[in-house]
Amino acid sequence: MKSIRGNSGYFARLILAVLLPYLLPGDLLGQTSFFQGKTITIVQGRDPGGTGDLRVKALFTFLQKYIPGNPTIVSEYMPGGGSRKAANHIFRTARPDGLTIGNFSSAMVSMAILGESGVLYDIDKFHYLGSPYSTYHAVFISRKQAGLNSIEKLRAASGIKIGAQSVGFSTYNEGRLFAYILGLKDPKFIAAYGGAELDPAIARGEIDARATGPDTLLKRNSEWLEKDLVDIHAIMETPKGDKHPHPRFSKLPEIESFARSERERKVIQLQRAFRVAGTPFVLPPATPKDRVEILQEAFRKTYKDPEFFREYKKLTADEPTPLLPENHEKAIREVPRDPEAIELFKKLVGADPLPPR
């Protein structure tokens, strides 16, 4: 009897080891073994090196931690068409196995809503994994040497060269929106730069102005602020009323204060709605439900991790404002679809000259 009792612990552990695979949820075991030793590729609809790239990289360590099996995570860059090329690839070509994730600019949403040509994806069929931010402040800046240090001088000048990434990209859309609402005269848009190329271009005088984010200025171009090398003219708050904490930006005039009509205000509201969608992380439509849920939970845990907040701020100089997967899908469904505003917005973000006001 003593011998049997002495071995009872051993027998209990043996029985547990045999039965454990049957007691644990099959999905958990299956997904752990699936992701183990695999590589997840995040296809970014942008060039490397910009602020958007840094936002993605801030997640890597945490996603690897929270995805069962701790897979390797890498980026692939697929710029073009304001993330349209990358979104089409994820929707139509990428294998829906959970190992390919798309990350796009907010223009991916706007182009679909606006019915732009070349959009071969359906935003309502992606599986959304959220976004590291849903609050965004865009500002319009010009180089100090251009001598455009007031709204009046901006309006009086003709042919101001405004730099941006590709037509349809967020920097292009916002640059066009600022130029239109501020009332610039015959601005020239040069949409031919990678994200990391715009700042050197403005420093060299190749372009006079651009739309950008305060976080980009604080992180990459703090010298511009310290040495007063740029003029900052106006800000677009997303959401409206959310003041940027830095004193250089908190007192800027808000773009809506320059709107002349309800139609123009609706256009600004539409752009805000697109920006609330952040930079969407998505999975292809046919990705198995269990893998979608595993990855959504990993992103959810990442967005809630205090260490992620510190890493994100260190890389981007901005506070994250995460949009959880379930809230992301809701935000996409609720984007305004006012026909009059959409008609004007399409003209503003297109390649033709700006329409008359």
N, C-alpha and C positions, 0 to 999 in steps of 0.2 A: 504493500500500500504506500509506504513511504517513497519507494522508487517511482511509482506512478504519479504521486502528488508532486514529487520533485521535478518531474518532467512535464508537468501540466502547462507551465509557461511556454516551454518549447513547442508542445503540440498546438497550443493556441496560436502561436506565431506562424507555425507551419500552415494551419488551416486558414488563417487570415491571408497569408501570401497566396494561397491557391484560390481563395474566393474573391480577393480584392479586384481583379479585373472585371468580375461580374457585378460587384457592388458599386463601382464608380460609374458615373454617367458615360455612356458610350461616346458621346460627342467630345467630351473632354479628352478621353484617351486617344480618340481618332485624330483630333486636331493637334494634340501635342505631338503625336508621331508624324503627322503630316508636315508641320512647320519645322520640326527638328532637322537641322542641317541644311535647310533651304535658304534661298536668297529672295527677299522681297525687293522689287524694283519700283521706285516711285518716279513716274514719268512726269517731269515738270514742264509745263508749257511756257518756258522762258529760257533765257540764257543763264549760265552760271554766274555767280558773283554778286548779284543784286540783293536788295533787301528781301525780296520774295524767296530767294534761295536760302537766305539765312533763317527765315521763318521755318522753312521745311527742316533744315538741319538741326534746329533746336529740338525737334521731336525724336530724332534718331535713337538716342540712348534710352529713352523712356519707352518707345514702342518696342524696342528689342527686349526690354525688361518685362513688358506686360503681355506680349504675344506668346502664348504657350510654345515651348520649344526654342525660344530665343533665337529666331532666325537672323541672319545678316541682312542689313538694310542698306541699299545704295540708291543713288539718284541717276536718272537718265534725263538728258535735256533735249526738248523737242520744241524750240521756239517757232513761231509763225502764226500769223492771222489772229493775234490776240488770244492765244491758247487754243484757237480753233483746230489747228493741226493735231495737237496732243489730245484734245477731247474727242475728235473723230477717231483717232487711233484707239483710244481706250474703249470707245463705244462699239467700234466695228471690227477691230483687228486683234486687240490684246486677248490672250487666253483668260477666260473667266474662272481662274482656279484659285484666286485669293493671293497670288504671288505678284500681281501687277496692280499698282494703285496709281490713279491719276491725281495730279495737283495742278490747278489752273488759276489764272487770274479771274477776278470777278467778271471780266468781259465775257467769259464763257456763258454766263447766265444772260447777260444783256443781249448778246448776239442771237441767242435762241428766242428770247422774248420778242425781239425786234424782227425776227424772220430774215436775218442776213443770209446772203448767198454763201454757199460752201459749208453751211452748218448741216452735218450729217448725223447728228446725235439728238437725242430727246432728253431734256433735262429732267423730265418726270420719270425716266426709267433707270437712271443711275442709282446706285446704292450710296448714300452719303455717310461720310465718316466724320463730318464736322469741319471746323476751321479753327486755327489758333487765335484768330481775332475776328471780331464783328464790329468793333469801333474803329473808325479810320478818319483821320483828318488830312485832307489834301490842301496844299498851299500852292500859290502861284508866285514864282520868284523870277527875277531878272538879274543879270550880272551888273554889278555896280558901275563898271566902265561904260555900260550902254547909256547911262545918264537918265534912266527911267525911274526916278525915285518917288513918283507919285502916280495916282490913278489918272490925273489930268495929263501928265506927260505920256503915260501909256496910250491914252486915247488919242493924243495929238500925233504920235509917231505913226508912220505908215510902213508896212512891210516887216514888222517885227518877226524875226526867225524864232519859231517855237519848236524845240526838239521833243521827240518822243520815240517810243519803241514802235512796233508795227501798228498799222491801221487796225483799230479794234481793241488794242491793248489799253489797260486802264490809264496809263500815263497819257496816251493819245486822247482818249475820251475826255479826261479831265482837263487837259490843256485846251482842247476845243471848247469845252463848256465854259471855262474861265474866260477865254478870248471872246466868246459870244456874249456872255452876260455882262462882262466888264465893258463891252463896246469897243474892242480894238479895231483899228482901221486896216483892212486888207492884210491880215497876218499870214505869214508863210509857214507852213507846217513841214518839218523834215522828220519823217517817220522812218528812220533808217539806222537806229542805234540799238545795241544791246543794253541791258539794264546798267551794267557797269561802265558803259561808254558815254552815257549822257553827261555825267559830271565833268569829266575831262573836256568834253566838247564845249560846255558852257564856260569853263575856265580858259580855254584857248580862243574863245570868241567865235567859234563856228556857229553857235546859236546864241540868241539873246535871252531866251526865257524857257521855262519848262514848268510843268506841274510835278510836284513831288510830295513826299510825306515828311512831317516834322521829325519822325524817327530816323529817316534817312539823313536829314541834315544833322541831327544830333550825333548819330553814330559815325557816319562816313565823312561828314563835312563840317565838323565842329569848328575848324579853322575859319570857314566862311563866316560863321556867326561871331567868333571872337575878333576877327579882323575886319568885320563889316564889309565883306566882299560881295554880298548880294542884297538886293532889296526884296522884301517879302510884302506882297500887296494885299492878299485876301486869303480867306480860309473857307473850306467847305467842311462843316461839322457833320459827322455821322456817328451816332444819331444827332439831330439838330439840338443844340443847347448843351452838348457835351463839350465843355471848354477844355482845351489842352492845358495841362498844368504848368508848362514852361512859360515864363513871362514874355518871351519873344513872340509867342503865338496866341496867348490868351486874350489879347486885346485887338487882334486883327479884325477888320470888318468881315462879316459872314457873307458869303456869295449871294444868299437870297435877298440881302438888303439892296442889291443892285438890280433885282428883277423888275421889269416894267409891267408885267401882266400876270394874271393867274395862270396862263398857259406856260409862261417861263418858270413860274414857281413849281408847277407840276413836273416839268422836265428835271428840275433840280431834285425834287422828291423822288423821281424815278431813279436818278443816279444814286441817291442815298440808299434806296432799296437794294440796288445791285451791289453796293458796297457792303451792306449788312451781311450779304451772303459770304463775305470774306474771300478767302482763297480756298475753294472747295477741294476736299479730298474725297475721291469717289472710287467705287469699284464698278467693273463692267456689269451690265444688266443681268447676265445669266450666272453670276457667281453663286455657288451653293449657299443656301440660307444659313446653314450652321457656320460656315466660314465668315459670312458677312457679320453675323452676331459676335463671333469671336473677335474680329477686328474692330467692330464698333465698340466693344467693351474695352479693348486695349487703348483705343483713342480716348474713350471716356475717362479711363484711369489716368492717362497721360495729362489730359487737360485739367484734372483735379489735383495733380501732384505738386506740392509746394516747390519742390526742386526744379520742376519744369518751369515754373514762373521765374525762378532766379536765372536759369539757363537762357530762357527766351529774352529776358531783359538784358543779360550780359551780351548776347549776340546782336540784338536789334536796337537796343537803347529805348525800347518801348515796353509798356506793360501789356501782357496778353489779355485778351478779352474773349475767351473761348466760346465757340458755338458748338454745343453738343450735337451728336448725330441726329437725335430725334428733333431738336430745335432747328437744325439745319434744313431738314426736309420740310418742316413747317414754313420756314422763311422763304424757301423756293416757291412753295405753293401760293404764298401771300404776296408775291411781287406784284405791284400795281400794273394793270394792263389797259390804262386809259388810251383810247385810240388817238385822240388829239395830241396827247403828250408823246406817244410813241412815234407819230408822224414827224414831229419836230425833232425828237431825239435822234431818229434815224438820219436825218439830214446833218445834224451836228456831229455825229460820230463817223460819218462817211468820208470818202476821199475827195469829194467836190469842195469848192470854196464854201465858206460859211454862208448860210442864207441871210437875207436882209432881216433886220429886226422890225 
